[in-house]
Amino acid sequence: MIIHEYLRPYASAGNPDRLTAKVQIFSTCSELVRTLPLLIYDAKDADQIADGDDHAYDGWSYGIQAWHVRRSTEPQAPEYKRGTLGDIMGHKAKIEDGTKRKGVFS
């Protein structure tokens, strides 16, 4: 889930002894600060909240997801050197066309 990626701690670039995350939640987000530690994930679906007051979490997660989508870029087709298998099979053209490769059984 994208939320976990943004909350995962990593070593700060300027100070490797300091852990930080891609997102920081400030004390002014009082409802999120209050409810986030109390949320329980659904045992059958780790992306869903089982029970509890999840309104602040839902709003925050929708905002993170929308921001992530705007910042993400379209995957670029790889460059294949002339004569390589990717060049011979025309993978780049298929990726750019959006056409699917036909397999043996299709």
C-alpha positions in Angstrom: 0.0 0.0 0.0 1.3 3.4 -0.9 0.6 4.8 2.6 3.1 2.3 4.1 5.8 3.5 1.6 5.4 7.1 2.7 5.5 6.2 6.4 8.5 3.8 6.2 11.5 5.2 8.0 14.8 5.7 6.2 18.1 7.3 7.0 18.2 11.0 6.4 20.6 12.1 3.5 22.2 14.8 5.6 22.4 12.8 8.8 22.5 9.0 8.5 21.9 8.5 12.2 18.5 10.3 11.9 15.5 8.4 10.7 12.8 10.2 8.7 9.9 9.4 6.4 8.6 10.6 3.1 5.7 12.3 4.9 5.6 14.0 8.2 2.4 14.5 10.2 2.3 17.7 12.3 0.6 18.1 15.6 -1.9 20.4 14.0 -3.4 17.4 12.3 -4.9 16.5 15.7 -7.6 14.0 14.5 -5.1 12.0 12.4 -2.6 12.0 15.3 -5.3 10.9 17.7 -6.8 8.1 15.4 -3.8 6.7 13.4 -2.2 4.7 16.3 -5.6 3.2 17.1 -6.5 1.8 13.7 -6.5 -2.0 13.1 -6.0 -3.5 9.7 -8.4 -6.1 8.4 -6.9 -9.6 8.7 -8.3 -10.6 5.3 -7.1 -7.4 3.4 -4.1 -5.5 4.7 -5.1 -2.4 2.6 -8.4 -2.0 4.6 -9.1 -0.8 8.1 -11.1 -3.3 10.1 -12.9 -1.0 12.5 -12.6 2.3 14.2 -12.7 6.0 13.5 -11.0 6.1 10.1 -12.3 9.4 8.6 -9.1 11.3 9.1 -7.0 8.4 7.8 -9.2 8.0 4.7 -8.9 11.7 3.9 -5.2 11.7 4.4 -4.7 8.5 2.4 -6.7 9.9 -0.5 -4.6 13.0 -0.5 -1.3 11.0 -0.4 -2.5 8.8 -3.3 -3.6 11.8 -5.4 -0.3 13.5 -4.8 1.6 10.3 -5.6 -0.2 9.9 -8.9 0.5 13.5 -10.0 4.2 13.1 -9.2 4.5 9.7 -10.9 5.6 9.6 -14.6 4.7 7.3 -17.4 7.0 4.4 -17.8 9.4 4.9 -20.7 10.0 2.2 -23.3 13.5 0.8 -23.0 16.1 1.5 -25.6 17.3 -1.8 -27.2 20.7 -1.9 -29.0 20.4 -2.8 -32.7 20.6 -6.6 -33.2 19.6 -7.5 -29.6 16.7 -9.8 -29.0 14.5 -6.8 -27.8 15.3 -5.0 -31.1 14.6 -8.0 -33.2 11.3 -8.8 -31.6 10.2 -5.2 -31.7 9.5 -4.8 -28.0 9.8 -1.1 -28.0 7.3 -0.6 -30.8 4.8 -3.0 -29.0 5.2 -1.1 -25.8 4.6 2.3 -27.5 1.6 0.9 -29.5 0.1 -0.7 -26.5 -0.2 -3.9 -28.5 0.2 -7.2 -26.7 2.6 -9.8 -27.7 0.9 -12.9 -29.0 2.0 -16.0 -27.2 2.1 -19.6 -28.4 -1.4 -20.3 -26.9 -3.1 -17.1 -27.8 
